[in-house]
């Protein structure tokens, strides 16, 4: 039986990140943004180094080379501490993890990002959604424009408007999707301290993930060096399976953590709450014990599927391993929704009070349903893969 998983060094960094989240979650939820103090704590936790390799192309980067299955475990711990800030970190984890696995950025940019992550905890996210475009997951050209500044192409100018930039004020870098003058899609690496970058506070009043600071980002003629524009050969390559694998694992683990936190809070409440009419803890009631049992079973099943799916992708990092990861994302997010709903039903009206964690967990769990893949897409992927396997098995030689 494997007893050293996740590795001790992964556990140590995770503990620092959990403490950073727990120490700053309340202030970020109140501010409905990532506060400067929270941003500093997240970076100082060392989280950004997790998905950076120790060595890359002959360069010693000093990262911890986190595996996909370890990533899922880490994000469950962080999601249980607080989904808003856990998701800010998750975006850095999945962007770096998938980029190094797929080598989907030029080696120079990967080395730059890796060193920044290890040496100063730099955070990065991919910015693709826009007001008119919405999510680009179903196609469409962005309105953000990348224009050559000169015929020689030494520099480019980036102008546009991105939405849902999770952790915007905490980010050091962004991978921005833009449209070129010849109607092609390009990606550029932008430092968010560059002149012409403006963050607009649009996240106030969000139902879920209030502390994530998923603000809008405006680019007004931001100068981008040619070396920060992803070369055409990278753009024309089909999407590497590592990209959805790391993104779906980030979501699955984080929202599974929300469900884990709901169960822990429910256990504590049921054991300590003694209504005068009952004269004993709520935990003595059969219906409460049943509810706890159902939540525990759902979360255990989701956790097991996520680990099996992630380890399966590690063994075979190909498109054939993706359907089970898609289903794991759906199962984990739905387990979180069920857990928070069941907890609120058991607790009753007190669950709506901000004095208890249930109302925040209830709201945050719902956000997991909005991330791709949708439940329908996830289970259709898995169903199609299973049907194709059956078809192959029944073919006559």
Secondary structure, 3 states (H helix, E strand, C coil): CCCCCCCHHHHHHHHHHHHHHHHHHHHHHHHCCCCHHHHHHHHHCCHHHCCCCCEECCEECCCCCCCHHHHHHHHHHHHHHCHHHHHHHHHHHHHHHHHHHHCCCCHHHHHHHHHHHHHHCCCEEEECCECCCECHHHCCCCCCEEEECCCCCCEEEEEEEEEEECCHHHCCEEEEEEEECCCCEEEEEEECCCCCEEEECCCCCCCCCHHHCCEEEEEEEEEEEHHHECCHHHHHCCCCHHHHHHHHHHHHHHHHHHHHHHHHHHHHHHHHCCCCCCCCCHHHCHHHHHHHHHHHHHHHHHHHHHHHHHHHHHHCCCHHHHHHHHHHHHHHHHHHHHHHHHHHHHHHHHHHCCCCCHHHHHHHHHHHHHCCCCHHHHHHHHHHHHHHHHHHHHCCC
